[in-house]
Amino acid sequence: MSILDISGFAEAVLSIFVIVNPLGNLPLFAGLAEEVPDNEKRRVFHLAGLVAFCIISAFAVVGKYVMRDVFHISIAEFTFGGGLLLVVIGVYNIMARTRQTPHAADAGGSGTVSEREITLAVTPIAFPLLVGPGSIVTVMLIVDQHGSLYGVATSAVAFVFVMAVLHWSDRLLRLMGKVGAVAIGRVLQIFIVAMGVHFIFAALTQAFPILVR
């Protein structure tokens, strides 16, 4: 693998990590798991990361065929729409106020420990917080450029870092503070907007080759 290939792979991994944004969402995750005992909290986060990776890998493998054969959407159309969505998500997250953090009891109810873990890990942490429209679009665009296996591989590496952030969430939150975590999250949204603009230009040049002349 050449240096250029490594650079492209690292860029794809970084794109997924940035749009998933585990650092910026740390205060939200902490609020969701506030009433979960410490010995269960990491287990919830580990399960959430695994479920999120499975969801995004499924889109990497079959999403392109669904887009082409079911919805009959061209690559240029999907790239343009996906880029526009990333711009909207990034701008909204930059301008939006800090989201409210519901209690874990709201998600888990009065079920058993395992039921509460599964419920909280799958929704809302895995979906839609870790895997949402933005991350799905990002992976689909990577798959379009490099193939499904590449999309799964970059997602796997990205989620290793996501899982590391979740595993050490308490320490990271104490280190950065809630203000620092929110600030980092806002800065990362700027990169999301830039990614969206890049995809929009790529779609336009693909649909109208005369623009690159």
TIRO-2110 file (N, C-alpha, C; in Angstrom, 1 decimal):
// TIRO-2110
0.8, -1.2, 0.0, N, 1, A
0.0, 0.0, 0.0, CA, 1, A
0.9, 1.2, 0.0, C, 1, A
0.7, 2.2, -1.0, N, 2, A
1.5, 3.4, -1.1, CA, 2, A
1.1, 4.4, 0.0, C, 2, A
1.9, 5.4, 0.1, N, 3, A
1.7, 6.5, 1.0, CA, 3, A
0.4, 7.2, 0.7, C, 3, A
0.1, 7.3, -0.6, N, 4, A
-1.1, 7.9, -1.1, CA, 4, A
-2.4, 7.1, -0.7, C, 4, A
-2.2, 5.8, -0.8, N, 5, A
-3.3, 4.9, -0.4, CA, 5, A
-3.6, 5.0, 1.1, C, 5, A
-2.5, 5.0, 1.9, N, 6, A
-2.6, 5.2, 3.4, CA, 6, A
-3.3, 6.5, 3.7, C, 6, A
-2.9, 7.6, 3.0, N, 7, A
-3.4, 8.9, 3.3, CA, 7, A
-4.9, 8.9, 3.0, C, 7, A
-5.3, 8.3, 1.9, N, 8, A
-6.7, 8.2, 1.5, CA, 8, A
-7.6, 7.4, 2.5, C, 8, A
-7.0, 6.3, 3.0, N, 9, A
-7.6, 5.5, 4.0, CA, 9, A
-7.8, 6.2, 5.3, C, 9, A
-6.7, 6.9, 5.7, N, 10, A
-6.8, 7.7, 6.9, CA, 10, A
-7.8, 8.8, 6.8, C, 10, A
-7.9, 9.4, 5.7, N, 11, A
-8.9, 10.5, 5.4, CA, 11, A
-10.3, 10.0, 5.6, C, 11, A
-10.6, 8.8, 5.0, N, 12, A
-11.9, 8.2, 5.1, CA, 12, A
-12.2, 7.9, 6.5, C, 12, A
-11.3, 7.3, 7.3, N, 13, A
-11.5, 7.0, 8.7, CA, 13, A
-11.8, 8.2, 9.5, C, 13, A
-11.0, 9.3, 9.2, N, 14, A
-11.2, 10.5, 9.9, CA, 14, A
-12.6, 11.1, 9.6, C, 14, A
-13.0, 11.0, 8.4, N, 15, A
-14.3, 11.5, 8.0, CA, 15, A
-15.5, 10.8, 8.8, C, 15, A
-15.4, 9.5, 8.9, N, 16, A
-16.4, 8.8, 9.6, CA, 16, A
-16.3, 9.2, 11.1, C, 16, A
-15.1, 9.2, 11.7, N, 17, A
-15.0, 9.6, 13.1, CA, 17, A
-15.6, 11.0, 13.4, C, 17, A
-15.3, 11.9, 12.5, N, 18, A
-15.7, 13.3, 12.7, CA, 18, A
-17.3, 13.4, 12.6, C, 18, A
-17.9, 12.7, 11.7, N, 19, A
-19.3, 12.8, 11.5, CA, 19, A
-20.0, 12.0, 12.7, C, 19, A
-19.4, 10.9, 13.2, N, 20, A
-20.0, 10.3, 14.3, CA, 20, A
-19.9, 11.1, 15.6, C, 20, A
-18.8, 11.9, 15.7, N, 21, A
-18.6, 12.9, 16.7, CA, 21, A
-18.7, 12.4, 18.1, C, 21, A
-18.0, 11.4, 18.5, N, 22, A
-18.2, 10.9, 19.9, CA, 22, A
-17.7, 11.9, 21.0, C, 22, A
-16.6, 12.7, 20.6, N, 23, A
-16.1, 13.6, 21.6, CA, 23, A
-17.1, 14.7, 21.9, C, 23, A
-17.8, 15.2, 20.9, N, 24, A
-18.8, 16.3, 21.1, CA, 24, A
-20.0, 15.8, 21.7, C, 24, A
-20.3, 14.5, 21.6, N, 25, A
-21.5, 13.9, 22.2, CA, 25, A
-21.3, 13.4, 23.6, C, 25, A
-20.0, 13.5, 24.2, N, 26, A
-19.7, 13.0, 25.5, CA, 26, A
-20.7, 13.5, 26.6, C, 26, A
-21.0, 14.8, 26.6, N, 27, A
-21.9, 15.2, 27.7, CA, 27, A
-23.3, 14.6, 27.5, C, 27, A
-23.7, 14.4, 26.3, N, 28, A
-25.0, 13.8, 26.1, CA, 28, A
-25.0, 12.3, 26.5, C, 28, A
-24.0, 11.6, 26.2, N, 29, A
-23.8, 10.2, 26.6, CA, 29, A
-23.8, 10.1, 28.1, C, 29, A
-23.1, 11.0, 28.7, N, 30, A
-23.0, 11.0, 30.2, CA, 30, A
-24.4, 11.2, 30.8, C, 30, A
-25.2, 12.1, 30.2, N, 31, A
-26.5, 12.4, 30.8, CA, 31, A
-27.4, 11.2, 30.6, C, 31, A
-27.3, 10.5, 29.4, N, 32, A
-28.1, 9.3, 29.2, CA, 32, A
-27.8, 8.2, 30.1, C, 32, A
-26.6, 8.0, 30.5, N, 33, A
-26.1, 6.9, 31.4, CA, 33, A
-26.0, 7.4, 32.8, C, 33, A
-26.6, 8.5, 33.2, N, 34, A
-26.4, 9.1, 34.5, CA, 34, A
-26.8, 8.1, 35.6, C, 34, A
-27.9, 7.5, 35.4, N, 35, A
-28.5, 6.6, 36.4, CA, 35, A
-28.1, 5.1, 36.2, C, 35, A
-27.2, 4.9, 35.3, N, 36, A
-26.7, 3.5, 35.1, CA, 36, A
-25.5, 3.3, 36.0, C, 36, A
-25.5, 2.2, 36.8, N, 37, A
-24.3, 2.0, 37.7, CA, 37, A
-23.0, 1.9, 36.9, C, 37, A
-21.9, 2.3, 37.6, N, 38, A
-20.6, 2.4, 36.9, CA, 38, A
-20.2, 1.1, 36.3, C, 38, A
-20.5, 0.0, 37.0, N, 39, A
-20.1, -1.3, 36.5, CA, 39, A
-20.9, -1.8, 35.3, C, 39, A
-22.0, -1.1, 35.0, N, 40, A
-22.8, -1.4, 33.8, CA, 40, A
-22.5, -0.4, 32.6, C, 40, A
-22.0, 0.8, 33.0, N, 41, A
-21.9, 1.9, 32.0, CA, 41, A
-21.1, 1.5, 30.8, C, 41, A
-19.9, 1.0, 31.1, N, 42, A
-19.0, 0.7, 30.0, CA, 42, A
-19.6, -0.4, 29.2, C, 42, A
-20.3, -1.4, 29.8, N, 43, A
-20.9, -2.5, 29.0, CA, 43, A
-21.9, -1.9, 28.1, C, 43, A
-22.7, -0.9, 28.5, N, 44, A
-23.7, -0.2, 27.7, CA, 44, A
-23.0, 0.4, 26.5, C, 44, A
-21.9, 1.2, 26.8, N, 45, A
-21.2, 1.9, 25.7, CA, 45, A
-20.6, 0.9, 24.7, C, 45, A
-20.0, -0.2, 25.2, N, 46, A
-19.4, -1.2, 24.3, CA, 46, A
-20.4, -1.8, 23.4, C, 46, A
-21.6, -2.1, 24.0, N, 47, A
-22.7, -2.7, 23.2, CA, 47, A
-23.2, -1.6, 22.1, C, 47, A
-23.3, -0.4, 22.5, N, 48, A
-23.7, 0.7, 21.6, CA, 48, A
-22.8, 0.8, 20.5, C, 48, A
-21.5, 0.8, 20.7, N, 49, A
-20.5, 0.9, 19.7, CA, 49, A
-20.6, -0.3, 18.7, C, 49, A
-20.8, -1.5, 19.2, N, 50, A
-20.8, -2.7, 18.4, CA, 50, A
-22.1, -2.6, 17.5, C, 50, A
-23.2, -2.3, 18.1, N, 51, A
-24.5, -2.2, 17.3, CA, 51, A
-24.4, -1.1, 16.3, C, 51, A
-23.8, 0.0, 16.6, N, 52, A
-23.6, 1.1, 15.6, CA, 52, A
-22.7, 0.7, 14.4, C, 52, A
-21.7, -0.1, 14.7, N, 53, A
-20.8, -0.6, 13.7, CA, 53, A
-21.5, -1.5, 12.8, C, 53, A
-22.3, -2.4, 13.4, N, 54, A
-23.1, -3.4, 12.6, CA, 54, A
-24.1, -2.7, 11.7, C, 54, A
-24.7, -1.6, 12.2, N, 55, A
-25.7, -0.9, 11.3, CA, 55, A
-25.0, -0.2, 10.2, C, 55, A
-23.9, 0.4, 10.4, N, 56, A
-23.2, 1.2, 9.4, CA, 56, A
-22.5, 0.2, 8.4, C, 56, A
-22.1, -0.9, 8.8, N, 57, A
-21.5, -1.9, 7.9, CA, 57, A
-22.6, -2.5, 7.0, C, 57, A
-23.8, -2.7, 7.5, N, 58, A
-24.9, -3.2, 6.7, CA, 58, A
-25.2, -2.2, 5.6, C, 58, A
-25.2, -0.9, 5.9, N, 59, A
-25.4, 0.1, 4.8, CA, 59, A
-24.2, 0.1, 3.8, C, 59, A
-23.0, -0.2, 4.3, N, 60, A
-21.8, -0.2, 3.4, CA, 60, A
-21.9, -1.4, 2.4, C, 60, A
-22.5, -2.5, 2.9, N, 61, A
-22.6, -3.7, 2.0, CA, 61, A
-23.8, -3.7, 1.1, C, 61, A
-25.0, -3.3, 1.6, N, 62, A
-26.2, -3.4, 0.7, CA, 62, A
-26.7, -2.1, 0.3, C, 62, A
-26.3, -1.0, 0.9, N, 63, A
-26.9, 0.3, 0.7, CA, 63, A
-26.8, 0.7, -0.8, C, 63, A
-25.7, 0.5, -1.4, N, 64, A
-25.5, 0.9, -2.8, CA, 64, A
-26.5, 0.2, -3.7, C, 64, A
-26.7, -1.1, -3.5, N, 65, A
-27.7, -1.9, -4.3, CA, 65, A
-29.1, -1.4, -4.1, C, 65, A
-29.4, -1.1, -2.8, N, 66, A
-30.8, -0.6, -2.5, CA, 66, A
-31.0, 0.8, -3.3, C, 66, A
-29.9, 1.6, -3.2, N, 67, A
-30.0, 2.9, -3.9, CA, 67, A
-30.2, 2.8, -5.4, C, 67, A
-29.4, 1.8, -6.0, N, 68, A
-29.5, 1.7, -7.4, CA, 68, A
-30.7, 0.9, -7.9, C, 68, A
-31.0, -0.2, -7.3, N, 69, A
-32.0, -1.1, -7.8, CA, 69, A
-33.4, -0.9, -7.3, C, 69, A
-33.5, -0.3, -6.1, N, 70, A
-34.8, 0.0, -5.5, CA, 70, A
-35.3, 1.4, -5.7, C, 70, A
-34.4, 2.3, -5.4, N, 71, A
-34.8, 3.8, -5.6, CA, 71, A
-34.4, 4.4, -6.9, C, 71, A
-33.5, 3.7, -7.7, N, 72, A
-33.1, 4.2, -9.0, CA, 72, A
-32.5, 5.6, -8.9, C, 72, A
-31.6, 5.7, -7.9, N, 73, A
-30.9, 7.0, -7.7, CA, 73, A
-29.5, 6.9, -8.3, C, 73, A
-29.1, 7.9, -9.1, N, 74, A
-27.8, 7.9, -9.6, CA, 74, A
-26.7, 8.3, -8.6, C, 74, A
-25.5, 8.0, -8.9, N, 75, A
-24.4, 8.3, -8.0, CA, 75, A
-24.3, 9.8, -7.8, C, 75, A
-24.4, 10.6, -8.9, N, 76, A
-24.3, 12.0, -8.8, CA, 76, A
-25.4, 12.6, -7.9, C, 76, A
-26.6, 12.1, -8.1, N, 77, A
-27.8, 12.6, -7.3, CA, 77, A
-27.6, 12.3, -5.8, C, 77, A
-27.1, 11.1, -5.5, N, 78, A
-26.9, 10.7, -4.1, CA, 78, A
-25.8, 11.5, -3.5, C, 78, A
-24.7, 11.7, -4.3, N, 79, A
-23.6, 12.5, -3.8, CA, 79, A
-24.0, 14.0, -3.5, C, 79, A
-24.8, 14.5, -4.4, N, 80, A
-25.2, 15.9, -4.2, CA, 80, A
-26.1, 16.0, -3.0, C, 80, A
-27.1, 15.1, -2.9, N, 81, A
-28.0, 15.1, -1.8, CA, 81, A
-27.3, 14.9, -0.5, C, 81, A
-26.4, 13.9, -0.5, N, 82, A
-25.6, 13.6, 0.7, CA, 82, A
-24.8, 14.8, 1.2, C, 82, A
-24.1, 15.4, 0.2, N, 83, A
-23.3, 16.6, 0.5, CA, 83, A
-24.1, 17.7, 1.1, C, 83, A
-25.3, 18.0, 0.5, N, 84, A
-26.2, 19.0, 1.0, CA, 84, A
-26.7, 18.7, 2.4, C, 84, A
-26.9, 17.4, 2.7, N, 85, A
-27.4, 17.0, 4.0, CA, 85, A
-26.3, 17.2, 5.1, C, 85, A
-25.0, 16.9, 4.7, N, 86, A
-23.9, 17.1, 5.6, CA, 86, A
-23.7, 18.6, 5.9, C, 86, A
-23.9, 19.5, 4.9, N, 87, A
-23.8, 20.9, 5.2, CA, 87, A
-24.9, 21.3, 6.2, C, 87, A
-26.1, 20.9, 5.9, N, 88, A
-27.2, 21.2, 6.8, CA, 88, A
-27.0, 20.7, 8.2, C, 88, A
-26.6, 19.5, 8.4, N, 89, A
-26.3, 18.9, 9.7, CA, 89, A
-25.2, 19.7, 10.4, C, 89, A
-24.1, 20.0, 9.7, N, 90, A
-23.0, 20.7, 10.3, CA, 90, A
-23.4, 22.1, 10.7, C, 90, A
-24.1, 22.8, 9.9, N, 91, A
-24.5, 24.2, 10.2, CA, 91, A
-25.5, 24.2, 11.4, C, 91, A
-26.4, 23.2, 11.4, N, 92, A
-27.4, 23.1, 12.5, CA, 92, A
-26.7, 22.8, 13.8, C, 92, A
-25.8, 21.9, 13.8, N, 93, A
-25.1, 21.5, 15.0, CA, 93, A
-24.2, 22.7, 15.5, C, 93, A
-23.7, 23.5, 14.6, N, 94, A
-22.9, 24.6, 15.0, CA, 94, A
-23.7, 25.7, 15.7, C, 94, A
-24.9, 25.9, 15.1, N, 95, A
-25.8, 27.0, 15.6, CA, 95, A
-26.7, 26.5, 16.8, C, 95, A
-26.9, 25.2, 16.9, N, 96, A
-27.9, 24.7, 17.8, CA, 96, A
-27.4, 24.9, 19.2, C, 96, A
-28.3, 25.0, 20.2, N, 97, A
-28.0, 25.0, 21.6, CA, 97, A
-27.7, 23.6, 22.0, C, 97, A
-27.0, 23.4, 23.1, N, 98, A
-26.7, 22.1, 23.7, CA, 98, A
-28.0, 21.3, 23.9, C, 98, A
-28.0, 20.1, 23.4, N, 99, A
-29.2, 19.3, 23.5, CA, 99, A
-29.5, 18.8, 24.9, C, 99, A
-30.7, 18.6, 25.2, N, 100, A
-31.1, 18.2, 26.5, CA, 100, A
-30.6, 16.7, 26.7, C, 100, A
-30.3, 16.3, 27.9, N, 101, A
-29.9, 14.9, 28.1, CA, 101, A
-30.9, 14.2, 28.9, C, 101, A
-31.7, 13.4, 28.3, N, 102, A
-32.7, 12.6, 29.0, CA, 102, A
-32.0, 11.6, 29.9, C, 102, A
-32.8, 11.2, 30.9, N, 103, A
-32.2, 10.2, 31.9, CA, 103, A
-32.3, 8.8, 31.4, C, 103, A
-31.3, 8.0, 31.8, N, 104, A
-31.3, 6.6, 31.4, CA, 104, A
-32.6, 5.9, 31.8, C, 104, A
-33.2, 6.3, 32.9, N, 105, A
-34.4, 5.6, 33.3, CA, 105, A
-35.5, 5.7, 32.2, C, 105, A
-35.5, 6.8, 31.5, N, 106, A
-36.5, 7.0, 30.5, CA, 106, A
-36.3, 6.0, 29.3, C, 106, A
-35.1, 5.6, 29.1, N, 107, A
-34.8, 4.7, 28.0, CA, 107, A
-35.0, 3.3, 28.4, C, 107, A
-34.6, 3.0, 29.7, N, 108, A
-34.6, 1.6, 30.1, CA, 108, A
-35.9, 1.2, 30.8, C, 108, A
-36.6, 2.2, 31.4, N, 109, A
-37.8, 1.8, 32.1, CA, 109, A
-37.5, 1.0, 33.4, C, 109, A
-38.4, 0.1, 33.7, N, 110, A
-38.2, -0.7, 34.9, CA, 110, A
-37.9, -2.1, 34.6, C, 110, A
-37.3, -2.3, 33.4, N, 111, A
-36.9, -3.7, 33.0, CA, 111, A
-35.7, -4.2, 33.8, C, 111, A
-35.3, -5.4, 33.4, N, 112, A
-34.1, -6.0, 34.1, CA, 112, A
-32.9, -5.2, 33.6, C, 112, A
-31.7, -5.6, 34.3, N, 113, A
-30.5, -4.9, 33.9, CA, 113, A
-30.1, -5.2, 32.5, C, 113, A
-30.2, -6.4, 32.0, N, 114, A
-29.9, -6.7, 30.6, CA, 114, A
-30.8, -6.0, 29.6, C, 114, A
-32.1, -5.9, 29.9, N, 115, A
-33.1, -5.2, 29.1, CA, 115, A
-32.7, -3.7, 29.0, C, 115, A
-32.4, -3.1, 30.2, N, 116, A
-32.0, -1.7, 30.2, CA, 116, A
-30.8, -1.4, 29.4, C, 116, A
-29.8, -2.3, 29.5, N, 117, A
-28.6, -2.2, 28.8, CA, 117, A
-28.8, -2.2, 27.3, C, 117, A
-29.6, -3.2, 26.8, N, 118, A
-29.9, -3.3, 25.4, CA, 118, A
-30.7, -2.1, 24.9, C, 118, A
-31.7, -1.8, 25.6, N, 119, A
-32.5, -0.7, 25.2, CA, 119, A
-31.8, 0.6, 25.1, C, 119, A
-31.0, 1.0, 26.1, N, 120, A
-30.2, 2.2, 26.1, CA, 120, A
-29.1, 2.2, 25.0, C, 120, A
-28.5, 1.0, 24.9, N, 121, A
-27.4, 0.9, 23.9, CA, 121, A
-27.8, 1.0, 22.5, C, 121, A
-29.0, 0.4, 22.2, N, 122, A
-29.5, 0.4, 20.8, CA, 122, A
-30.1, 1.7, 20.4, C, 122, A
-30.9, 2.2, 21.3, N, 123, A
-31.5, 3.5, 21.0, CA, 123, A
-31.7, 4.2, 22.3, C, 123, A
-31.2, 5.4, 22.5, N, 124, A
-30.8, 6.3, 21.4, CA, 124, A
-29.3, 6.4, 21.1, C, 124, A
-28.4, 5.6, 21.9, N, 125, A
-27.0, 5.8, 21.7, CA, 125, A
-26.5, 5.3, 20.4, C, 125, A
-26.7, 4.0, 20.0, N, 126, A
-26.2, 3.5, 18.8, CA, 126, A
-26.9, 4.2, 17.6, C, 126, A
-28.2, 4.3, 17.7, N, 127, A
-29.0, 4.9, 16.6, CA, 127, A
-30.1, 5.8, 17.3, C, 127, A
-30.2, 7.1, 17.1, N, 128, A
-29.5, 7.8, 16.0, CA, 128, A
-28.3, 8.6, 16.4, C, 128, A
-27.8, 8.5, 17.6, N, 129, A
-26.7, 9.4, 18.1, CA, 129, A
-25.4, 9.0, 17.4, C, 129, A
-25.0, 7.7, 17.5, N, 130, A
-23.7, 7.3, 16.8, CA, 130, A
-23.9, 7.2, 15.3, C, 130, A
-24.9, 6.5, 14.9, N, 131, A
-25.2, 6.3, 13.5, CA, 131, A
-26.5, 7.0, 13.1, C, 131, A
-26.3, 8.0, 12.3, N, 132, A
-27.5, 8.8, 11.9, CA, 132, A
-27.4, 9.1, 10.4, C, 132, A
-28.2, 10.0, 9.9, N, 133, A
-28.1, 10.2, 8.4, CA, 133, A
-26.8, 10.7, 7.9, C, 133, A
-26.1, 11.5, 8.7, N, 134, A
-24.8, 12.0, 8.3, CA, 134, A
-23.7, 10.9, 8.1, C, 134, A
-23.6, 10.0, 9.1, N, 135, A
-22.6, 8.9, 9.0, CA, 135, A
-23.0, 7.9, 8.0, C, 135, A
-24.3, 7.7, 7.8, N, 136, A
-24.7, 6.7, 6.7, CA, 136, A
-24.3, 7.3, 5.4, C, 136, A
-24.6, 8.6, 5.1, N, 137, A
-24.3, 9.2, 3.9, CA, 137, A
-22.8, 9.2, 3.6, C, 137, A
-22.0, 9.5, 4.7, N, 138, A
-20.6, 9.5, 4.5, CA, 138, A
-20.0, 8.2, 4.1, C, 138, A
-20.5, 7.1, 4.8, N, 139, A
-20.0, 5.7, 4.4, CA, 139, A
-20.5, 5.3, 3.0, C, 139, A
-21.7, 5.7, 2.7, N, 140, A
-22.2, 5.4, 1.3, CA, 140, A
-21.3, 6.1, 0.2, C, 140, A
-20.9, 7.3, 0.5, N, 141, A
-20.1, 8.0, -0.5, CA, 141, A
-18.7, 7.4, -0.6, C, 141, A
-18.2, 6.9, 0.6, N, 142, A
-16.9, 6.2, 0.6, CA, 142, A
-17.0, 4.9, -0.2, C, 142, A
-18.1, 4.2, 0.0, N, 143, A
-18.3, 2.9, -0.7, CA, 143, A
-18.4, 3.2, -2.2, C, 143, A
-19.1, 4.3, -2.6, N, 144, A
-19.2, 4.6, -4.0, CA, 144, A
-17.8, 4.8, -4.7, C, 144, A
-16.9, 5.4, -3.9, N, 145, A
-15.6, 5.7, -4.5, CA, 145, A
-14.6, 4.5, -4.4, C, 145, A
-14.8, 3.7, -3.4, N, 146, A
-13.8, 2.6, -3.2, CA, 146, A
-14.3, 1.2, -3.0, C, 146, A
-15.6, 1.0, -2.9, N, 147, A
-16.2, -0.3, -2.8, CA, 147, A
-16.6, -0.6, -1.4, C, 147, A
-17.4, -1.7, -1.3, N, 148, A
-18.0, -2.0, 0.0, CA, 148, A
-17.0, -2.5, 1.1, C, 148, A
-16.0, -3.3, 0.6, N, 149, A
-15.0, -3.8, 1.6, CA, 149, A
-14.2, -2.6, 2.2, C, 149, A
-13.9, -1.7, 1.3, N, 150, A
-13.2, -0.5, 1.8, CA, 150, A
-14.0, 0.3, 2.8, C, 150, A
-15.3, 0.4, 2.5, N, 151, A
-16.2, 1.1, 3.5, CA, 151, A
-16.3, 0.4, 4.8, C, 151, A
-16.4, -0.9, 4.8, N, 152, A
-16.5, -1.7, 6.1, CA, 152, A
-15.2, -1.6, 6.8, C, 152, A
-14.0, -1.6, 6.1, N, 153, A
-12.7, -1.5, 6.7, CA, 153, A
-12.5, -0.2, 7.4, C, 153, A
-12.8, 0.9, 6.7, N, 154, A
-12.7, 2.2, 7.2, CA, 154, A
-13.6, 2.4, 8.4, C, 154, A
-14.8, 1.9, 8.3, N, 155, A
-15.8, 2.0, 9.4, CA, 155, A
-15.3, 1.3, 10.6, C, 155, A
-14.7, 0.1, 10.4, N, 156, A
-14.1, -0.7, 11.5, CA, 156, A
-13.0, 0.0, 12.3, C, 156, A
-12.1, 0.6, 11.5, N, 157, A
-11.0, 1.4, 12.2, CA, 157, A
-11.6, 2.6, 12.9, C, 157, A
-12.5, 3.3, 12.2, N, 158, A
-13.1, 4.5, 12.8, CA, 158, A
-13.8, 4.2, 14.2, C, 158, A
-14.5, 3.0, 14.2, N, 159, A
-15.2, 2.7, 15.4, CA, 159, A
-14.3, 2.1, 16.5, C, 159, A
-13.1, 1.7, 16.1, N, 160, A
-12.1, 1.4, 17.2, CA, 160, A
-11.9, 2.6, 18.0, C, 160, A
-11.7, 3.7, 17.3, N, 161, A
-11.5, 5.0, 18.0, CA, 161, A
-12.7, 5.5, 18.7, C, 161, A
-13.9, 5.3, 18.1, N, 162, A
-15.1, 5.6, 18.8, CA, 162, A
-15.3, 4.8, 20.0, C, 162, A
-15.0, 3.5, 20.0, N, 163, A
-15.2, 2.7, 21.1, CA, 163, A
-14.2, 3.1, 22.2, C, 163, A
-13.0, 3.5, 21.8, N, 164, A
-12.0, 4.0, 22.8, CA, 164, A
-12.5, 5.2, 23.5, C, 164, A
-13.1, 6.2, 22.8, N, 165, A
-13.7, 7.4, 23.4, CA, 165, A
-14.8, 7.0, 24.4, C, 165, A
-15.7, 6.1, 24.0, N, 166, A
-16.7, 5.6, 24.8, CA, 166, A
-16.2, 4.9, 26.1, C, 166, A
-15.2, 4.1, 25.9, N, 167, A
-14.6, 3.3, 27.0, CA, 167, A
-14.0, 4.3, 28.1, C, 167, A
-13.4, 5.3, 27.6, N, 168, A
-12.7, 6.2, 28.5, CA, 168, A
-13.6, 7.5, 28.7, C, 168, A
-14.9, 7.4, 28.5, N, 169, A
-15.7, 8.6, 28.5, CA, 169, A
-15.6, 9.4, 29.8, C, 169, A
-15.7, 8.7, 30.9, N, 170, A
-15.6, 9.4, 32.2, CA, 170, A
-14.3, 10.2, 32.3, C, 170, A
-13.2, 9.6, 32.0, N, 171, A
-11.9, 10.3, 32.2, CA, 171, A
-11.8, 11.5, 31.2, C, 171, A
-12.2, 11.2, 29.9, N, 172, A
-12.2, 12.3, 28.9, CA, 172, A
-13.0, 13.5, 29.3, C, 172, A
-14.2, 13.2, 29.8, N, 173, A
-15.1, 14.3, 30.2, CA, 173, A
-14.6, 15.1, 31.4, C, 173, A
-13.9, 14.4, 32.3, N, 174, A
-13.3, 15.1, 33.4, CA, 174, A
-12.1, 15.9, 32.9, C, 174, A
-11.4, 15.4, 31.9, N, 175, A
-10.2, 16.1, 31.4, CA, 175, A
-10.6, 17.3, 30.6, C, 175, A
-11.6, 17.2, 29.7, N, 176, A
-12.0, 18.3, 28.9, CA, 176, A
-13.0, 19.2, 29.6, C, 176, A
-13.8, 18.6, 30.4, N, 177, A
-14.9, 19.4, 31.0, CA, 177, A
-16.1, 19.4, 30.0, C, 177, A
-17.3, 19.7, 30.4, N, 178, A
-18.4, 19.7, 29.5, CA, 178, A
-18.3, 20.9, 28.5, C, 178, A
-17.7, 22.0, 28.9, N, 179, A
-17.5, 23.1, 28.0, CA, 179, A
-16.5, 22.7, 26.9, C, 179, A
-15.4, 22.1, 27.3, N, 180, A
-14.4, 21.7, 26.3, CA, 180, A
-14.9, 20.7, 25.3, C, 180, A
-15.7, 19.7, 25.8, N, 181, A
-16.3, 18.7, 24.9, CA, 181, A
-17.2, 19.3, 23.9, C, 181, A
-18.1, 20.3, 24.4, N, 182, A
-19.0, 20.9, 23.5, CA, 182, A
-18.2, 21.8, 22.4, C, 182, A
-17.2, 22.5, 22.9, N, 183, A
-16.3, 23.3, 22.0, CA, 183, A
-15.7, 22.4, 20.9, C, 183, A
-15.1, 21.3, 21.3, N, 184, A
-14.5, 20.4, 20.3, CA, 184, A
-15.6, 19.9, 19.3, C, 184, A
-16.7, 19.6, 19.8, N, 185, A
-17.8, 19.1, 19.0, CA, 185, A
-18.2, 20.2, 17.9, C, 185, A
-18.3, 21.4, 18.4, N, 186, A
-18.6, 22.5, 17.4, CA, 186, A
-17.5, 22.7, 16.4, C, 186, A
-16.3, 22.6, 16.8, N, 187, A
-15.2, 22.7, 15.8, CA, 187, A
-15.2, 21.6, 14.8, C, 187, A
-15.5, 20.4, 15.2, N, 188, A
-15.6, 19.3, 14.3, CA, 188, A
-16.7, 19.5, 13.3, C, 188, A
-17.8, 20.2, 13.7, N, 189, A
-18.9, 20.4, 12.7, CA, 189, A
-18.4, 21.2, 11.5, C, 189, A
-17.4, 22.1, 11.7, N, 190, A
-16.9, 22.9, 10.6, CA, 190, A
-16.3, 21.9, 9.5, C, 190, A
-15.6, 20.9, 9.9, N, 191, A
-15.1, 19.9, 9.0, CA, 191, A
-16.2, 19.2, 8.3, C, 191, A
-17.3, 18.9, 9.0, N, 192, A
-18.5, 18.3, 8.4, CA, 192, A
-19.1, 19.1, 7.3, C, 192, A
-19.2, 20.4, 7.5, N, 193, A
-19.7, 21.4, 6.5, CA, 193, A
-18.7, 21.4, 5.3, C, 193, A
-17.4, 21.4, 5.5, N, 194, A
-16.4, 21.4, 4.4, CA, 194, A
-16.5, 20.1, 3.6, C, 194, A
-16.7, 18.9, 4.3, N, 195, A
-16.9, 17.7, 3.6, CA, 195, A
-18.2, 17.7, 2.7, C, 195, A
-19.2, 18.3, 3.2, N, 196, A
-20.5, 18.4, 2.5, CA, 196, A
-20.3, 19.3, 1.2, C, 196, A
-19.6, 20.4, 1.3, N, 197, A
-19.3, 21.2, 0.2, CA, 197, A
-18.5, 20.5, -0.8, C, 197, A
-17.5, 19.7, -0.4, N, 198, A
-16.6, 18.9, -1.3, CA, 198, A
-17.5, 17.9, -2.0, C, 198, A
-18.4, 17.2, -1.4, N, 199, A
-19.3, 16.3, -2.1, CA, 199, A
-20.2, 16.9, -3.1, C, 199, A
-20.7, 18.1, -2.7, N, 200, A
-21.5, 18.9, -3.7, CA, 200, A
-20.8, 19.2, -4.9, C, 200, A
-19.6, 19.7, -4.8, N, 201, A
-18.7, 20.1, -6.0, CA, 201, A
-18.4, 18.8, -6.8, C, 201, A
-18.2, 17.7, -6.1, N, 202, A
-17.9, 16.5, -6.8, CA, 202, A
-19.0, 16.0, -7.6, C, 202, A
-20.3, 16.1, -7.0, N, 203, A
-21.5, 15.7, -7.8, CA, 203, A
-21.7, 16.6, -9.0, C, 203, A
-21.5, 17.9, -8.8, N, 204, A
-21.7, 18.8, -9.9, CA, 204, A
-20.7, 18.6, -11.1, C, 204, A
-19.5, 18.3, -10.7, N, 205, A
-18.5, 18.1, -11.8, CA, 205, A
-18.7, 16.7, -12.4, C, 205, A
-19.3, 15.8, -11.7, N, 206, A
-19.6, 14.5, -12.3, CA, 206, A
-20.8, 14.6, -13.2, C, 206, A
-21.8, 15.4, -12.8, N, 207, A
-23.0, 15.6, -13.7, CA, 207, A
-22.7, 16.5, -14.8, C, 207, A
-21.9, 17.5, -14.6, N, 208, A
-21.5, 18.5, -15.7, CA, 208, A
-20.0, 18.6, -15.8, C, 208, A
-19.4, 17.6, -16.6, N, 209, A
-18.0, 17.6, -16.8, CA, 209, A
-17.4, 18.9, -17.3, C, 209, A
-18.2, 19.7, -18.0, N, 210, A
-17.8, 20.9, -18.6, CA, 210, A
-17.3, 21.9, -17.5, C, 210, A
-17.7, 21.7, -16.3, N, 211, A
-17.3, 22.6, -15.2, CA, 211, A
-15.8, 22.5, -14.9, C, 211, A
-15.2, 21.4, -15.2, N, 212, A
-13.8, 21.2, -14.8, CA, 212, A
-12.9, 21.6, -16.0, C, 212, A
-13.4, 22.0, -17.0, N, 213, A
-12.6, 22.4, -18.2, CA, 213, A
-12.2, 23.9, -18.0, C, 213, A
END
